[in-house]
Amino acid sequence: MPIGKMHKPAKKQSRLSFKATWEAIWRTSFNHFPLILPGVHRLVAPLIMFRLKRRGFSNCRVEVTGSGLVVYAVR
């Protein structure tokens, strides 16, 4: 194989979406846990924690996964 034609690794496709992140911020109801939020950016985790604490939840935790966020909380 010629040097100029070497195989380059494929770019990792981002599964994060703006729409999923927006809905997680403004339209998510926190009724059932664990709550799985696919496609949500990890920078939204502190905002979700803030909203949970303001609504009276305790033992809150947000885990970042490869495909989004998983939210745990107890009322």
Contacts in CASP RR format, 6 or more apart in sequence:
PFRMAT RR
TARGET T0000
AUTHOR 0000-0000-0000
METHOD contacts of the structure
MODEL  1
MPIGKMHKPAKKQSRLSFKATWEAIWRTSFNHFPLILPGVHRLVAPLIMF
RLKRRGFSNCRVEVTGSGLVVYAVR
15 38 0 8 1.000
15 39 0 8 1.000
15 66 0 8 1.000
15 67 0 8 1.000
15 68 0 8 1.000
16 39 0 8 1.000
16 40 0 8 1.000
16 41 0 8 1.000
16 68 0 8 1.000
17 39 0 8 1.000
20 37 0 8 1.000
20 38 0 8 1.000
20 39 0 8 1.000
20 40 0 8 1.000
21 39 0 8 1.000
21 40 0 8 1.000
21 41 0 8 1.000
21 44 0 8 1.000
24 37 0 8 1.000
24 40 0 8 1.000
24 44 0 8 1.000
24 48 0 8 1.000
24 69 0 8 1.000
25 44 0 8 1.000
25 47 0 8 1.000
25 48 0 8 1.000
28 35 0 8 1.000
28 37 0 8 1.000
28 48 0 8 1.000
30 51 0 8 1.000
30 52 0 8 1.000
30 55 0 8 1.000
30 57 0 8 1.000
30 71 0 8 1.000
30 73 0 8 1.000
33 71 0 8 1.000
33 72 0 8 1.000
33 73 0 8 1.000
33 74 0 8 1.000
34 70 0 8 1.000
34 71 0 8 1.000
34 72 0 8 1.000
35 70 0 8 1.000
35 71 0 8 1.000
35 72 0 8 1.000
36 69 0 8 1.000
36 70 0 8 1.000
36 71 0 8 1.000
37 68 0 8 1.000
37 69 0 8 1.000
37 70 0 8 1.000
37 71 0 8 1.000
38 67 0 8 1.000
38 68 0 8 1.000
39 67 0 8 1.000
39 68 0 8 1.000
40 68 0 8 1.000
40 69 0 8 1.000
41 68 0 8 1.000
42 64 0 8 1.000
42 68 0 8 1.000
42 69 0 8 1.000
44 69 0 8 1.000
45 62 0 8 1.000
45 64 0 8 1.000
45 69 0 8 1.000
48 62 0 8 1.000
48 69 0 8 1.000
48 71 0 8 1.000
49 60 0 8 1.000
49 62 0 8 1.000
52 60 0 8 1.000
52 71 0 8 1.000
52 73 0 8 1.000
53 60 0 8 1.000
56 75 0 8 1.000
57 73 0 8 1.000
57 74 0 8 1.000
57 75 0 8 1.000
58 73 0 8 1.000
58 74 0 8 1.000
58 75 0 8 1.000
59 72 0 8 1.000
59 73 0 8 1.000
59 74 0 8 1.000
60 71 0 8 1.000
60 72 0 8 1.000
60 73 0 8 1.000
61 71 0 8 1.000
61 72 0 8 1.000
61 73 0 8 1.000
62 69 0 8 1.000
62 70 0 8 1.000
62 71 0 8 1.000
62 72 0 8 1.000
63 69 0 8 1.000
63 70 0 8 1.000
63 72 0 8 1.000
END
